[in-house]
Amino acid sequence: MAVALLHTQGHAASGVGSRLLALIGDAAREEGRTLRVSVAELPLADQLLLSRLGYRLHAADDYFELRPPL
């Protein structure tokens, strides 16, 4: 399985950032990749924001797998 790693700085998805995340997610899905982000790099505020955007976060080892909105 191919993986696309997502690195965040500050808030992962706000304004332009949310559109960028959607584009990255769409491209990853089209290429059959899974979006992952390190648990250490995803603060709680970003987890909540991603959840509000419809992403489902699944914890595995030391990363979250981001599943796109349905």
Protein Blocks (a to p, Z undefined) as FASTA:
>chain_A
ZZdddddehjfbgcjlmmmmmmmmmmmmmnopacdddfklmcfklmmmmmmnopacddeh
jbccddddZZ
